[in-house]
């Protein structure tokens, strides 16, 4: 999938945590692409958090205390 990002694009970050004691947490936040970096990356919300177009739509899995988590960025806002 060939996705391109541009300045001022709106992104939605979705984080889901599944814990072993049957607790599910969902966190949805909105972000704006505010700066393009020379190596092809982008920064969001005037921070140094680097994001690349190839990461959009990809699910990143990780461990959380007593469970597992996953996050993804999608283009567009949650509203």
C-alpha positions as CSV (number, residue, x, y, z in Angstrom):
1,X,0.0,0.0,0.0
2,X,1.5,3.3,-1.1
3,X,0.5,6.0,1.4
4,X,1.7,9.6,1.4
5,X,1.6,12.1,4.2
6,X,1.5,15.8,3.8
7,X,1.8,18.7,6.3
8,X,-1.4,19.3,8.2
9,X,-2.8,15.9,7.5
10,X,-4.9,14.6,10.4
11,X,-4.1,11.3,11.9
12,X,-5.9,9.1,14.4
13,X,-3.9,6.9,16.7
14,X,-5.7,3.8,18.1
15,X,-4.2,1.9,21.0
16,X,-5.8,-1.3,22.4
17,X,-4.5,-3.1,25.5
18,X,-5.8,-6.5,26.4
19,X,-5.0,-7.6,29.9
20,X,-5.2,-11.1,31.3
21,X,-7.7,-10.2,33.9
22,X,-10.3,-9.5,31.2
23,X,-9.7,-5.8,31.1
24,X,-9.6,-4.0,27.8
25,X,-8.4,-0.5,27.4
26,X,-8.9,1.6,24.2
27,X,-7.3,5.0,23.7
28,X,-8.0,7.0,20.6
29,X,-6.2,10.3,20.0
30,X,-6.0,12.8,17.1
31,X,-2.8,14.2,15.8
32,X,-1.7,16.7,13.1
33,X,1.4,16.3,10.9
34,X,3.3,19.5,11.6
35,X,6.8,19.1,10.1
36,X,8.5,17.1,7.4
37,X,12.0,15.8,8.1
38,X,14.7,15.5,5.5
39,X,15.0,11.7,5.7
40,X,11.3,11.3,4.7
41,X,9.8,11.2,8.1
42,X,7.3,13.5,9.7
43,X,6.7,14.9,13.1
44,X,3.3,15.2,14.7
45,X,1.8,17.8,17.1
46,X,5.0,20.0,17.0
47,X,7.0,17.3,18.8
48,X,10.0,15.2,17.8
49,X,7.9,12.0,17.6
50,X,8.9,10.6,14.2
51,X,6.4,8.9,11.9
52,X,6.9,7.5,8.4
53,X,4.3,7.0,5.7
54,X,5.0,3.3,5.7
55,X,3.9,3.1,9.4
56,X,0.4,4.3,8.6
57,X,-2.1,1.4,8.8
58,X,0.5,-1.0,10.2
59,X,-0.2,-2.6,13.6
60,X,2.6,-2.5,16.1
61,X,2.3,-5.1,18.8
62,X,3.9,-4.9,22.2
63,X,3.7,-6.3,25.8
64,X,2.0,-4.4,28.6
65,X,1.8,-5.3,32.2
66,X,-0.2,-8.5,32.5
67,X,-1.2,-8.5,28.8
68,X,-0.6,-7.3,25.3
69,X,-1.1,-4.1,23.4
70,X,-1.3,-2.9,19.8
71,X,-1.3,0.5,18.2
72,X,-1.9,1.9,14.7
73,X,-2.1,5.2,13.0
74,X,-4.8,5.9,10.3
75,X,-5.3,8.9,8.1
76,X,-8.3,11.0,9.1
77,X,-10.0,12.1,12.3
78,X,-12.1,10.1,14.6
79,X,-15.1,12.4,14.3
